Amino acid sequence: MRPSRVVYDPPPEGSKKGVNMEDVKAKAEQMLRKMKQKRSDVPKFLEFMAEELPEIFVRHQQDKQFAMHFGELPEKCKVLICLAISAALNQQDMVRSYMIAGKDHGATDEEMLQAILLARFVKASTVLKDGTEAMMKLRER
């Protein structure tokens, strides 16, 4: 069982006096290596960020660790939620990435399709709501 609280590291402050950018770059490289060991595929934009924007990459990974490990919801469920959100936002690369992460966390194809179906329902509901409310406003005239 995971602890419900995790330690959240403050963001690296490369623009402030006293921060060693070499340390930030080393931390980014270490985080990327760890990610490559854990995942079967790492998105190209993360590799780019680790190399070109190490401060942003480190902060992004710290935020991810906080979000994925806070609370009692299993990590597989969190990945499925991320998959559904990515699908609802029409982010094909992120959908692919979260499908790979889902597989890495033991999600079945059926579970991933269920997450996408839920995203479709929620997105369709928002379209239906907006359209219905627009019609209601027109009738109020």
N, CA, C and O atoms as CSV, one atom per row, in Angstrom:
chain,resi,resn,atom,element,x,y,z
A,1,MET,N,N,0.833,-1.181,0.000
A,1,MET,CA,C,0.000,0.000,0.000
A,1,MET,C,C,0.880,1.248,0.000
A,1,MET,O,O,1.845,1.340,0.759
A,2,ARG,N,N,0.540,2.194,-0.850
A,2,ARG,CA,C,1.321,3.423,-0.962
A,2,ARG,C,C,0.947,4.424,0.113
A,2,ARG,O,O,-0.196,4.451,0.569
A,3,PRO,N,N,1.894,5.241,0.518
A,3,PRO,CA,C,1.526,6.321,1.433
A,3,PRO,C,C,0.636,7.312,0.695
A,3,PRO,O,O,0.767,7.492,-0.516
A,4,SER,N,N,-0.265,7.952,1.427
A,4,SER,CA,C,-1.171,8.895,0.778
A,4,SER,C,C,-0.505,10.240,0.518
A,4,SER,O,O,-1.065,11.085,-0.180
A,5,ARG,N,N,0.646,10.436,1.055
A,5,ARG,CA,C,1.369,11.684,0.816
A,5,ARG,C,C,2.750,11.360,0.254
A,5,ARG,O,O,3.383,10.374,0.631
A,6,VAL,N,N,3.190,12.211,-0.646
A,6,VAL,CA,C,4.525,12.076,-1.193
A,6,VAL,C,C,5.262,13.380,-0.969
A,6,VAL,O,O,4.649,14.436,-0.817
A,7,VAL,N,N,6.570,13.298,-0.951
A,7,VAL,CA,C,7.379,14.499,-0.803
A,7,VAL,C,C,7.463,15.160,-2.169
A,7,VAL,O,O,7.783,14.512,-3.165
A,8,TYR,N,N,7.177,16.434,-2.207
A,8,TYR,CA,C,7.188,17.179,-3.461
A,8,TYR,C,C,8.402,18.083,-3.474
A,8,TYR,O,O,8.508,19.014,-2.676
A,9,ASP,N,N,9.321,17.800,-4.389
A,9,ASP,CA,C,10.522,18.617,-4.513
A,9,ASP,C,C,10.164,19.954,-5.143
A,9,ASP,O,O,9.370,20.001,-6.083
A,10,PRO,N,N,10.737,21.037,-4.641
A,10,PRO,CA,C,10.493,22.323,-5.290
A,10,PRO,C,C,11.124,22.321,-6.684
A,10,PRO,O,O,12.049,21.551,-6.941
A,11,PRO,N,N,10.636,23.169,-7.580
A,11,PRO,CA,C,11.197,23.190,-8.929
A,11,PRO,C,C,12.634,23.672,-8.911
A,11,PRO,O,O,13.021,24.459,-8.047
A,12,PRO,N,N,13.428,23.198,-9.866
A,12,PRO,CA,C,14.787,23.721,-9.957
A,12,PRO,C,C,14.726,25.194,-10.330
A,12,PRO,O,O,13.852,25.614,-11.088
A,13,GLU,N,N,15.633,25.955,-9.807
A,13,GLU,CA,C,15.604,27.397,-10.042
A,13,GLU,C,C,16.850,27.820,-10.805
A,13,GLU,O,O,17.722,28.497,-10.260
A,14,GLY,N,N,16.930,27.422,-12.061
A,14,GLY,CA,C,18.105,27.688,-12.877
A,14,GLY,C,C,18.354,29.154,-13.143
A,14,GLY,O,O,19.484,29.551,-13.428
A,15,SER,N,N,17.322,29.957,-13.055
A,15,SER,CA,C,17.503,31.372,-13.346
A,15,SER,C,C,17.966,32.148,-12.116
A,15,SER,O,O,18.298,33.329,-12.216
A,16,LYS,N,N,17.988,31.495,-10.969
A,16,LYS,CA,C,18.391,32.196,-9.754
A,16,LYS,C,C,19.843,31.879,-9.411
A,16,LYS,O,O,20.378,30.831,-9.772
A,17,LYS,N,N,20.435,32.787,-8.729
A,17,LYS,CA,C,21.827,32.680,-8.336
A,17,LYS,C,C,22.065,31.439,-7.473
A,17,LYS,O,O,21.269,31.122,-6.590
A,18,GLY,N,N,23.160,30.752,-7.739
A,18,GLY,CA,C,23.556,29.641,-6.891
A,18,GLY,C,C,23.143,28.266,-7.373
A,18,GLY,O,O,23.541,27.269,-6.770
A,19,VAL,N,N,22.358,28.173,-8.440
A,19,VAL,CA,C,21.942,26.865,-8.937
A,19,VAL,C,C,22.925,26.410,-10.001
A,19,VAL,O,O,23.252,27.153,-10.927
A,20,ASN,N,N,23.380,25.198,-9.854
A,20,ASN,CA,C,24.330,24.628,-10.794
A,20,ASN,C,C,23.555,23.937,-11.913
A,20,ASN,O,O,22.910,22.913,-11.688
A,21,MET,N,N,23.619,24.499,-13.114
A,21,MET,CA,C,22.877,23.931,-14.242
A,21,MET,C,C,23.373,22.537,-14.594
A,21,MET,O,O,22.616,21.727,-15.129
A,22,GLU,N,N,24.612,22.257,-14.306
A,22,GLU,CA,C,25.122,20.902,-14.561
A,22,GLU,C,C,24.398,19.888,-13.678
A,22,GLU,O,O,24.125,18.768,-14.108
A,23,ASP,N,N,24.090,20.284,-12.444
A,23,ASP,CA,C,23.322,19.403,-11.557
A,23,ASP,C,C,21.911,19.177,-12.091
A,23,ASP,O,O,21.385,18.065,-12.034
A,24,VAL,N,N,21.305,20.244,-12.612
A,24,VAL,CA,C,19.952,20.133,-13.173
A,24,VAL,C,C,19.982,19.209,-14.387
A,24,VAL,O,O,19.117,18.345,-14.534
A,25,LYS,N,N,20.981,19.392,-15.261
A,25,LYS,CA,C,21.107,18.531,-16.444
A,25,LYS,C,C,21.334,17.079,-16.041
A,25,LYS,O,O,20.762,16.170,-16.641
A,26,ALA,N,N,22.167,16.860,-15.028
A,26,ALA,CA,C,22.424,15.491,-14.561
A,26,ALA,C,C,21.150,14.864,-14.005
A,26,ALA,O,O,20.883,13.685,-14.237
A,27,LYS,N,N,20.365,15.652,-13.272
A,27,LYS,CA,C,19.105,15.134,-12.733
A,27,LYS,C,C,18.143,14.787,-13.863
A,27,LYS,O,O,17.465,13.762,-13.803
A,28,ALA,N,N,18.076,15.629,-14.892
A,28,ALA,CA,C,17.207,15.357,-16.046
A,28,ALA,C,C,17.641,14.072,-16.747
A,28,ALA,O,O,16.801,13.250,-17.112
A,29,GLU,N,N,18.941,13.896,-16.936
A,29,GLU,CA,C,19.452,12.676,-17.577
A,29,GLU,C,C,19.124,11.442,-16.745
A,29,GLU,O,O,18.735,10.407,-17.286
A,30,GLN,N,N,19.281,11.554,-15.435
A,30,GLN,CA,C,18.967,10.438,-14.538
A,30,GLN,C,C,17.479,10.086,-14.609
A,30,GLN,O,O,17.119,8.911,-14.671
A,31,MET,N,N,16.625,11.095,-14.599
A,31,MET,CA,C,15.176,10.860,-14.674
A,31,MET,C,C,14.794,10.203,-16.006
A,31,MET,O,O,13.952,9.306,-16.043
A,32,LEU,N,N,15.418,10.657,-17.097
A,32,LEU,CA,C,15.124,10.089,-18.410
A,32,LEU,C,C,15.578,8.628,-18.473
A,32,LEU,O,O,14.862,7.779,-19.005
A,33,ARG,N,N,16.759,8.335,-17.936
A,33,ARG,CA,C,17.240,6.936,-17.902
A,33,ARG,C,C,16.275,6.048,-17.133
A,33,ARG,O,O,15.941,4.949,-17.575
A,34,LYS,N,N,15.831,6.529,-15.985
A,34,LYS,CA,C,14.885,5.769,-15.159
A,34,LYS,C,C,13.575,5.535,-15.918
A,34,LYS,O,O,13.001,4.447,-15.864
A,35,MET,N,N,13.116,6.565,-16.622
A,35,MET,CA,C,11.884,6.449,-17.398
A,35,MET,C,C,12.047,5.397,-18.499
A,35,MET,O,O,11.139,4.601,-18.740
A,36,LYS,N,N,13.201,5.397,-19.162
A,36,LYS,CA,C,13.449,4.431,-20.238
A,36,LYS,C,C,13.517,3.002,-19.705
A,36,LYS,O,O,13.149,2.062,-20.409
A,37,GLN,N,N,13.981,2.832,-18.474
A,37,GLN,CA,C,14.019,1.499,-17.866
A,37,GLN,C,C,12.619,1.015,-17.508
A,37,GLN,O,O,12.332,-0.179,-17.592
A,38,LYS,N,N,11.756,1.931,-17.112
A,38,LYS,CA,C,10.414,1.579,-16.638
A,38,LYS,C,C,9.410,1.420,-17.772
A,38,LYS,O,O,8.524,0.569,-17.698
A,39,ARG,N,N,9.537,2.224,-18.813
A,39,ARG,CA,C,8.542,2.239,-19.897
A,39,ARG,C,C,9.093,1.585,-21.148
A,39,ARG,O,O,10.295,1.622,-21.411
A,40,SER,N,N,8.198,0.988,-21.914
A,40,SER,CA,C,8.624,0.353,-23.160
A,40,SER,C,C,8.833,1.374,-24.280
A,40,SER,O,O,9.459,1.059,-25.292
A,41,ASP,N,N,8.314,2.595,-24.106
A,41,ASP,CA,C,8.483,3.647,-25.107
A,41,ASP,C,C,8.402,4.995,-24.397
A,41,ASP,O,O,7.519,5.219,-23.570
A,42,VAL,N,N,9.329,5.885,-24.728
A,42,VAL,CA,C,9.334,7.228,-24.140
A,42,VAL,C,C,9.009,8.223,-25.252
A,42,VAL,O,O,9.658,8.210,-26.297
A,43,PRO,N,N,8.013,9.086,-25.041
A,43,PRO,CA,C,7.667,10.066,-26.077
A,43,PRO,C,C,8.860,10.947,-26.440
A,43,PRO,O,O,9.644,11.348,-25.580
A,44,LYS,N,N,8.976,11.236,-27.727
A,44,LYS,CA,C,10.109,12.018,-28.240
A,44,LYS,C,C,10.174,13.412,-27.621
A,44,LYS,O,O,11.263,13.936,-27.384
A,45,PHE,N,N,9.006,14.018,-27.355
A,45,PHE,CA,C,9.037,15.373,-26.798
A,45,PHE,C,C,9.674,15.382,-25.411
A,45,PHE,O,O,10.286,16.376,-25.021
A,46,LEU,N,N,9.538,14.280,-24.659
A,46,LEU,CA,C,10.167,14.219,-23.339
A,46,LEU,C,C,11.683,14.082,-23.468
A,46,LEU,O,O,12.429,14.680,-22.694
A,47,GLU,N,N,12.136,13.299,-24.441
A,47,GLU,CA,C,13.580,13.191,-24.677
A,47,GLU,C,C,14.153,14.558,-25.062
A,47,GLU,O,O,15.220,14.952,-24.591
A,48,PHE,N,N,13.431,15.268,-25.920
A,48,PHE,CA,C,13.865,16.604,-26.332
A,48,PHE,C,C,13.928,17.544,-25.132
A,48,PHE,O,O,14.912,18.260,-24.944
A,49,MET,N,N,12.874,17.535,-24.325
A,49,MET,CA,C,12.845,18.413,-23.149
A,49,MET,C,C,13.990,18.097,-22.198
A,49,MET,O,O,14.620,19.010,-21.663
A,50,ALA,N,N,14.266,16.817,-21.981
A,50,ALA,CA,C,15.340,16.439,-21.056
A,50,ALA,C,C,16.675,17.011,-21.516
A,50,ALA,O,O,17.498,17.425,-20.699
A,51,GLU,N,N,16.883,17.031,-22.825
A,51,GLU,CA,C,18.152,17.522,-23.355
A,51,GLU,C,C,18.191,19.040,-23.494
A,51,GLU,O,O,19.169,19.683,-23.111
A,52,GLU,N,N,17.128,19.602,-24.041
A,52,GLU,CA,C,17.131,21.029,-24.374
A,52,GLU,C,C,16.563,21.937,-23.284
A,52,GLU,O,O,16.955,23.098,-23.173
A,53,LEU,N,N,15.645,21.409,-22.487
A,53,LEU,CA,C,14.967,22.203,-21.452
A,53,LEU,C,C,14.967,21.431,-20.132
A,53,LEU,O,O,13.902,21.118,-19.601
A,54,PRO,N,N,16.146,21.123,-19.601
A,54,PRO,CA,C,16.209,20.232,-18.438
A,54,PRO,C,C,15.439,20.733,-17.221
A,54,PRO,O,O,14.873,19.928,-16.481
A,55,GLU,N,N,15.407,22.049,-16.998
A,55,GLU,CA,C,14.663,22.569,-15.839
A,55,GLU,C,C,13.172,22.266,-15.963
A,55,GLU,O,O,12.528,21.852,-14.999
A,56,ILE,N,N,12.637,22.477,-17.161
A,56,ILE,CA,C,11.213,22.218,-17.386
A,56,ILE,C,C,10.934,20.727,-17.304
A,56,ILE,O,O,9.923,20.312,-16.736
A,57,PHE,N,N,11.826,19.915,-17.869
A,57,PHE,CA,C,11.657,18.461,-17.821
A,57,PHE,C,C,11.633,17.957,-16.381
A,57,PHE,O,O,10.766,17.166,-16.009
A,58,VAL,N,N,12.588,18.420,-15.572
A,58,VAL,CA,C,12.658,17.985,-14.168
A,58,VAL,C,C,11.369,18.366,-13.446
A,58,VAL,O,O,10.798,17.548,-12.726
A,59,ARG,N,N,10.915,19.586,-13.632
A,59,ARG,CA,C,9.674,20.028,-12.972
A,59,ARG,C,C,8.475,19.198,-13.443
A,59,ARG,O,O,7.640,18.786,-12.638
A,60,HIS,N,N,8.401,18.960,-14.752
A,60,HIS,CA,C,7.300,18.170,-15.312
A,60,HIS,C,C,7.294,16.762,-14.706
A,60,HIS,O,O,6.233,16.238,-14.365
A,61,GLN,N,N,8.449,16.165,-14.575
A,61,GLN,CA,C,8.535,14.817,-14.005
A,61,GLN,C,C,8.186,14.816,-12.519
A,61,GLN,O,O,7.563,13.875,-12.027
A,62,GLN,N,N,8.583,15.863,-11.805
A,62,GLN,CA,C,8.207,15.965,-10.393
A,62,GLN,C,C,6.697,16.098,-10.255
A,62,GLN,O,O,6.092,15.484,-9.375
A,63,ASP,N,N,6.087,16.901,-11.126
A,63,ASP,CA,C,4.625,17.049,-11.110
A,63,ASP,C,C,3.946,15.717,-11.418
A,63,ASP,O,O,2.949,15.359,-10.791
A,64,LYS,N,N,4.493,14.989,-12.384
A,64,LYS,CA,C,3.933,13.679,-12.738
A,64,LYS,C,C,4.022,12.729,-11.547
A,64,LYS,O,O,3.050,12.048,-11.220
A,65,GLN,N,N,5.175,12.683,-10.904
A,65,GLN,CA,C,5.341,11.797,-9.750
A,65,GLN,C,C,4.348,12.147,-8.650
A,65,GLN,O,O,3.763,11.264,-8.024
A,66,PHE,N,N,4.166,13.430,-8.425
A,66,PHE,CA,C,3.214,13.860,-7.407
A,66,PHE,C,C,1.804,13.396,-7.764
A,66,PHE,O,O,1.112,12.808,-6.933
A,67,ALA,N,N,1.382,13.661,-9.000
A,67,ALA,CA,C,0.022,13.311,-9.429
A,67,ALA,C,C,-0.197,11.802,-9.453
A,67,ALA,O,O,-1.259,11.324,-9.056
A,68,MET,N,N,0.793,11.055,-9.913
A,68,MET,CA,C,0.611,9.611,-10.079
A,68,MET,C,C,0.728,8.845,-8.762
A,68,MET,O,O,0.255,7.712,-8.674
A,69,HIS,N,N,1.336,9.425,-7.756
A,69,HIS,CA,C,1.542,8.694,-6.501
A,69,HIS,C,C,0.785,9.269,-5.314
A,69,HIS,O,O,0.859,8.719,-4.215
A,70,PHE,N,N,0.064,10.359,-5.511
A,70,PHE,CA,C,-0.722,10.945,-4.433
A,70,PHE,C,C,-2.036,10.187,-4.311
A,70,PHE,O,O,-2.696,9.923,-5.316
A,71,GLY,N,N,-2.414,9.841,-3.112
A,71,GLY,CA,C,-3.700,9.183,-2.886
A,71,GLY,C,C,-3.650,7.684,-3.092
A,71,GLY,O,O,-2.595,7.101,-3.343
A,72,GLU,N,N,-4.812,7.079,-2.981
A,72,GLU,CA,C,-4.920,5.621,-2.998
A,72,GLU,C,C,-5.356,5.035,-4.336
A,72,GLU,O,O,-5.350,3.814,-4.492
A,73,LEU,N,N,-5.731,5.861,-5.297
A,73,LEU,CA,C,-6.159,5.348,-6.591
A,73,LEU,C,C,-4.988,4.619,-7.251
A,73,LEU,O,O,-3.897,5.181,-7.350
A,74,PRO,N,N,-5.190,3.382,-7.702
A,74,PRO,CA,C,-4.087,2.629,-8.316
A,74,PRO,C,C,-3.533,3.344,-9.554
A,74,PRO,O,O,-4.259,4.021,-10.282
A,75,GLU,N,N,-2.234,3.173,-9.764
A,75,GLU,CA,C,-1.566,3.850,-10.871
A,75,GLU,C,C,-2.180,3.461,-12.220
A,75,GLU,O,O,-2.288,4.304,-13.110
A,76,LYS,N,N,-2.581,2.203,-12.381
A,76,LYS,CA,C,-3.211,1.781,-13.635
A,76,LYS,C,C,-4.475,2.601,-13.896
A,76,LYS,O,O,-4.719,3.011,-15.031
A,77,CYS,N,N,-5.271,2.840,-12.871
A,77,CYS,CA,C,-6.489,3.655,-13.028
A,77,CYS,C,C,-6.135,5.080,-13.431
A,77,CYS,O,O,-6.808,5.680,-14.268
A,78,LYS,N,N,-5.087,5.612,-12.838
A,78,LYS,CA,C,-4.665,6.972,-13.176
A,78,LYS,C,C,-4.221,7.051,-14.635
A,78,LYS,O,O,-4.513,8.026,-15.327
A,79,VAL,N,N,-3.513,6.018,-15.098
A,79,VAL,CA,C,-3.094,5.983,-16.501
A,79,VAL,C,C,-4.315,5.924,-17.415
A,79,VAL,O,O,-4.348,6.588,-18.451
A,80,LEU,N,N,-5.320,5.131,-17.036
A,80,LEU,CA,C,-6.544,5.041,-17.843
A,80,LEU,C,C,-7.287,6.379,-17.871
A,80,LEU,O,O,-7.869,6.741,-18.894
A,81,ILE,N,N,-7.272,7.106,-16.767
A,81,ILE,CA,C,-7.880,8.442,-16.736
A,81,ILE,C,C,-7.124,9.374,-17.692
A,81,ILE,O,O,-7.738,10.121,-18.453
A,82,CYS,N,N,-5.799,9.323,-17.646
A,82,CYS,CA,C,-4.986,10.146,-18.552
A,82,CYS,C,C,-5.263,9.784,-20.009
A,82,CYS,O,O,-5.318,10.662,-20.870
A,83,LEU,N,N,-5.435,8.497,-20.284
A,83,LEU,CA,C,-5.773,8.044,-21.633
A,83,LEU,C,C,-7.103,8.652,-22.076
A,83,LEU,O,O,-7.215,9.172,-23.186
A,84,ALA,N,N,-8.102,8.585,-21.210
A,84,ALA,CA,C,-9.420,9.126,-21.547
A,84,ALA,C,C,-9.354,10.630,-21.804
A,84,ALA,O,O,-9.958,11.124,-22.756
A,85,ILE,N,N,-8.634,11.350,-20.973
A,85,ILE,CA,C,-8.508,12.802,-21.153
A,85,ILE,C,C,-7.792,13.114,-22.464
A,85,ILE,O,O,-8.210,14.005,-23.204
A,86,SER,N,N,-6.722,12.389,-22.751
A,86,SER,CA,C,-5.986,12.602,-24.003
A,86,SER,C,C,-6.875,12.346,-25.212
A,86,SER,O,O,-6.824,13.084,-26.195
A,87,ALA,N,N,-7.691,11.297,-25.136
A,87,ALA,CA,C,-8.614,10.995,-26.236
A,87,ALA,C,C,-9.640,12.114,-26.390
A,87,ALA,O,O,-9.940,12.532,-27.508
A,88,ALA,N,N,-10.176,12.599,-25.279
A,88,ALA,CA,C,-11.173,13.674,-25.329
A,88,ALA,C,C,-10.581,14.961,-25.900
A,88,ALA,O,O,-11.289,15.749,-26.526
A,89,LEU,N,N,-9.300,15.169,-25.686
A,89,LEU,CA,C,-8.629,16.372,-26.186
A,89,LEU,C,C,-8.066,16.192,-27.597
A,89,LEU,O,O,-7.402,17.086,-28.120
A,90,ASN,N,N,-8.331,15.035,-28.211
A,90,ASN,CA,C,-7.851,14.733,-29.573
A,90,ASN,C,C,-6.328,14.778,-29.691
A,90,ASN,O,O,-5.794,15.253,-30.693
A,91,GLN,N,N,-5.644,14.291,-28.686
A,91,GLN,CA,C,-4.186,14.283,-28.678
A,91,GLN,C,C,-3.682,12.880,-29.030
A,91,GLN,O,O,-3.394,12.075,-28.145
A,92,GLN,N,N,-3.580,12.599,-30.333
A,92,GLN,CA,C,-3.259,11.255,-30.791
A,92,GLN,C,C,-1.934,10.732,-30.250
A,92,GLN,O,O,-1.841,9.570,-29.855
A,93,ASP,N,N,-0.912,11.578,-30.229
A,93,ASP,CA,C,0.382,11.128,-29.707
A,93,ASP,C,C,0.287,10.771,-28.229
A,93,ASP,O,O,0.889,9.797,-27.775
A,94,MET,N,N,-0.480,11.573,-27.478
A,94,MET,CA,C,-0.644,11.281,-26.053
A,94,MET,C,C,-1.498,10.034,-25.846
A,94,MET,O,O,-1.250,9.262,-24.920
A,95,VAL,N,N,-2.510,9.830,-26.705
A,95,VAL,CA,C,-3.315,8.606,-26.620
A,95,VAL,C,C,-2.404,7.403,-26.801
A,95,VAL,O,O,-2.471,6.444,-26.032
A,96,ARG,N,N,-1.550,7.455,-27.821
A,96,ARG,CA,C,-0.606,6.354,-28.061
A,96,ARG,C,C,0.302,6.154,-26.849
A,96,ARG,O,O,0.513,5.026,-26.403
A,97,SER,N,N,0.832,7.245,-26.326
A,97,SER,CA,C,1.733,7.163,-25.178
A,97,SER,C,C,1.040,6.546,-23.966
A,97,SER,O,O,1.615,5.696,-23.286
A,98,TYR,N,N,-0.198,6.976,-23.694
A,98,TYR,CA,C,-0.910,6.423,-22.536
A,98,TYR,C,C,-1.393,5.000,-22.781
A,98,TYR,O,O,-1.598,4.249,-21.827
A,99,MET,N,N,-1.580,4.615,-24.042
A,99,MET,CA,C,-1.890,3.208,-24.321
A,99,MET,C,C,-0.674,2.337,-24.005
A,99,MET,O,O,-0.806,1.254,-23.435
A,100,ILE,N,N,0.494,2.814,-24.376
A,100,ILE,CA,C,1.721,2.079,-24.054
A,100,ILE,C,C,1.905,2.034,-22.538
A,100,ILE,O,O,2.227,0.985,-21.980
A,101,ALA,N,N,1.700,3.171,-21.875
A,101,ALA,CA,C,1.800,3.196,-20.408
A,101,ALA,C,C,0.761,2.273,-19.787
A,101,ALA,O,O,1.042,1.589,-18.803
A,102,GLY,N,N,-0.442,2.254,-20.361
A,102,GLY,CA,C,-1.482,1.351,-19.864
A,102,GLY,C,C,-1.040,-0.096,-19.936
A,102,GLY,O,O,-1.196,-0.853,-18.978
A,103,LYS,N,N,-0.482,-0.480,-21.084
A,103,LYS,CA,C,0.038,-1.852,-21.232
A,103,LYS,C,C,1.134,-2.116,-20.201
A,103,LYS,O,O,1.170,-3.173,-19.572
A,104,ASP,N,N,2.024,-1.141,-20.039
A,104,ASP,CA,C,3.117,-1.286,-19.064
A,104,ASP,C,C,2.592,-1.448,-17.640
A,104,ASP,O,O,3.268,-2.036,-16.796
A,105,HIS,N,N,1.391,-0.932,-17.364
A,105,HIS,CA,C,0.790,-1.036,-16.028
A,105,HIS,C,C,-0.245,-2.152,-15.937
A,105,HIS,O,O,-0.978,-2.245,-14.953
A,106,GLY,N,N,-0.303,-2.999,-16.968
A,106,GLY,CA,C,-1.176,-4.163,-16.910
A,106,GLY,C,C,-2.598,-3.959,-17.395
A,106,GLY,O,O,-3.444,-4.828,-17.186
A,107,ALA,N,N,-2.885,-2.836,-18.037
A,107,ALA,CA,C,-4.238,-2.604,-18.558
A,107,ALA,C,C,-4.469,-3.469,-19.791
A,107,ALA,O,O,-3.572,-3.652,-20.615
A,108,THR,N,N,-5.668,-3.991,-19.905
A,108,THR,CA,C,-6.030,-4.782,-21.080
A,108,THR,C,C,-6.540,-3.853,-22.181
A,108,THR,O,O,-6.858,-2.691,-21.930
A,109,ASP,N,N,-6.613,-4.382,-23.399
A,109,ASP,CA,C,-7.181,-3.603,-24.498
A,109,ASP,C,C,-8.612,-3.200,-24.163
A,109,ASP,O,O,-9.030,-2.075,-24.438
A,110,GLU,N,N,-9.358,-4.123,-23.571
A,110,GLU,CA,C,-10.752,-3.836,-23.214
A,110,GLU,C,C,-10.839,-2.687,-22.210
A,110,GLU,O,O,-11.697,-1.815,-22.346
A,111,GLU,N,N,-9.968,-2.676,-21.211
A,111,GLU,CA,C,-9.978,-1.586,-20.222
A,111,GLU,C,C,-9.661,-0.250,-20.884
A,111,GLU,O,O,-10.276,0.768,-20.564
A,112,MET,N,N,-8.702,-0.254,-21.805
A,112,MET,CA,C,-8.349,0.995,-22.479
A,112,MET,C,C,-9.491,1.469,-23.378
A,112,MET,O,O,-9.766,2.667,-23.451
A,113,LEU,N,N,-10.149,0.546,-24.055
A,113,LEU,CA,C,-11.295,0.929,-24.886
A,113,LEU,C,C,-12.452,1.441,-24.034
A,113,LEU,O,O,-13.183,2.336,-24.457
A,114,GLN,N,N,-12.622,0.883,-22.843
A,114,GLN,CA,C,-13.659,1.384,-21.930
A,114,GLN,C,C,-13.353,2.825,-21.521
A,114,GLN,O,O,-14.255,3.660,-21.445
A,115,ALA,N,N,-12.081,3.110,-21.259
A,115,ALA,CA,C,-11.689,4.479,-20.894
A,115,ALA,C,C,-11.990,5.439,-22.046
A,115,ALA,O,O,-12.491,6.541,-21.825
A,116,ILE,N,N,-11.683,5.018,-23.271
A,116,ILE,CA,C,-11.947,5.859,-24.441
A,116,ILE,C,C,-13.450,6.039,-24.644
A,116,ILE,O,O,-13.902,7.126,-25.004
A,117,LEU,N,N,-14.219,4.987,-24.414
A,117,LEU,CA,C,-15.674,5.083,-24.529
A,117,LEU,C,C,-16.231,6.096,-23.527
A,117,LEU,O,O,-17.125,6.874,-23.861
A,118,LEU,N,N,-15.709,6.088,-22.311
A,118,LEU,CA,C,-16.146,7.068,-21.313
A,118,LEU,C,C,-15.789,8.485,-21.752
A,118,LEU,O,O,-16.583,9.411,-21.585
A,119,ALA,N,N,-14.589,8.650,-22.317
A,119,ALA,CA,C,-14.186,9.972,-22.811
A,119,ALA,C,C,-15.127,10.437,-23.913
A,119,ALA,O,O,-15.519,11.604,-23.952
A,120,ARG,N,N,-15.488,9.526,-24.805
A,120,ARG,CA,C,-16.420,9.850,-25.887
A,120,ARG,C,C,-17.763,10.296,-25.322
A,120,ARG,O,O,-18.348,11.276,-25.783
A,121,PHE,N,N,-18.241,9.573,-24.329
A,121,PHE,CA,C,-19.530,9.916,-23.724
A,121,PHE,C,C,-19.489,11.305,-23.092
A,121,PHE,O,O,-20.389,12.116,-23.312
A,122,VAL,N,N,-18.450,11.578,-22.312
A,122,VAL,CA,C,-18.349,12.883,-21.642
A,122,VAL,C,C,-18.231,13.999,-22.675
A,122,VAL,O,O,-18.885,15.035,-22.552
A,123,LYS,N,N,-17.400,13.789,-23.690
A,123,LYS,CA,C,-17.236,14.818,-24.720
A,123,LYS,C,C,-18.548,15.035,-25.473
A,123,LYS,O,O,-18.941,16.176,-25.719
A,124,ALA,N,N,-19.223,13.954,-25.838
A,124,ALA,CA,C,-20.509,14.077,-26.536
A,124,ALA,C,C,-21.535,14.779,-25.652
A,124,ALA,O,O,-22.356,15.554,-26.142
A,125,SER,N,N,-21.486,14.509,-24.359
A,125,SER,CA,C,-22.422,15.155,-23.434
A,125,SER,C,C,-22.212,16.659,-23.389
A,125,SER,O,O,-23.177,17.417,-23.288
A,126,THR,N,N,-20.961,17.099,-23.463
A,126,THR,CA,C,-20.699,18.541,-23.439
A,126,THR,C,C,-21.217,19.200,-24.711
A,126,THR,O,O,-21.737,20.315,-24.666
A,127,VAL,N,N,-21.077,18.518,-25.846
A,127,VAL,CA,C,-21.607,19.050,-27.103
A,127,VAL,C,C,-23.129,19.142,-27.023
A,127,VAL,O,O,-23.719,20.151,-27.410
A,128,LEU,N,N,-23.751,18.093,-26.525
A,128,LEU,CA,C,-25.206,18.069,-26.382
A,128,LEU,C,C,-25.685,19.175,-25.438
A,128,LEU,O,O,-26.669,19.860,-25.719
A,129,LYS,N,N,-24.982,19.341,-24.320
A,129,LYS,CA,C,-25.328,20.382,-23.346
A,129,LYS,C,C,-25.221,21.761,-23.981
A,129,LYS,O,O,-26.148,22.565,-23.876
A,130,ASP,N,N,-24.097,22.045,-24.641
A,130,ASP,CA,C,-23.906,23.362,-25.252
A,130,ASP,C,C,-24.960,23.646,-26.318
A,130,ASP,O,O,-25.504,24.748,-26.383
A,131,GLY,N,N,-25.244,22.655,-27.145
A,131,GLY,CA,C,-26.252,22.842,-28.184
A,131,GLY,C,C,-27.638,23.068,-27.612
A,131,GLY,O,O,-28.375,23.933,-28.085
A,132,THR,N,N,-27.994,22.303,-26.603
A,132,THR,CA,C,-29.304,22.446,-25.966
A,132,THR,C,C,-29.431,23.801,-25.283
A,132,THR,O,O,-30.466,24.457,-25.396
A,133,GLU,N,N,-28.389,24.225,-24.576
A,133,GLU,CA,C,-28.429,25.532,-23.907
A,133,GLU,C,C,-28.523,26.672,-24.915
A,133,GLU,O,O,-29.199,27.669,-24.663
A,134,ALA,N,N,-27.845,26.532,-26.062
A,134,ALA,CA,C,-27.938,27.561,-27.102
A,134,ALA,C,C,-29.374,27.657,-27.622
A,134,ALA,O,O,-29.888,28.754,-27.840
A,135,MET,N,N,-30.012,26.508,-27.818
A,135,MET,CA,C,-31.402,26.507,-28.278
A,135,MET,C,C,-32.315,27.136,-27.232
A,135,MET,O,O,-33.234,27.880,-27.576
A,136,MET,N,N,-32.069,26.844,-25.960
A,136,MET,CA,C,-32.883,27.421,-24.880
A,136,MET,C,C,-32.756,28.943,-24.875
A,136,MET,O,O,-33.751,29.644,-24.688
A,137,LYS,N,N,-31.540,29.461,-25.077
A,137,LYS,CA,C,-31.326,30.913,-25.105
A,137,LYS,C,C,-32.029,31.545,-26.299
A,137,LYS,O,O,-32.595,32.632,-26.188
A,138,LEU,N,N,-31.991,30.865,-27.435
A,138,LEU,CA,C,-32.694,31.378,-28.614
A,138,LEU,C,C,-34.191,31.479,-28.360
A,138,LEU,O,O,-34.829,32.440,-28.790
A,139,ARG,N,N,-34.745,30.519,-27.680
A,139,ARG,CA,C,-36.186,30.512,-27.391
A,139,ARG,C,C,-36.573,31.586,-26.376
A,139,ARG,O,O,-37.726,32.016,-26.337
A,140,GLU,N,N,-35.617,32.021,-25.556
A,140,GLU,CA,C,-35.897,33.057,-24.560
A,140,GLU,C,C,-36.083,34.418,-25.204
A,140,GLU,O,O,-36.656,35.308,-24.577
A,141,ARG,N,N,-35.633,34.611,-26.400
A,141,ARG,CA,C,-35.730,35.916,-27.082
A,141,ARG,C,C,-37.119,36.332,-27.305
A,141,ARG,O,O,-37.361,37.401,-27.865
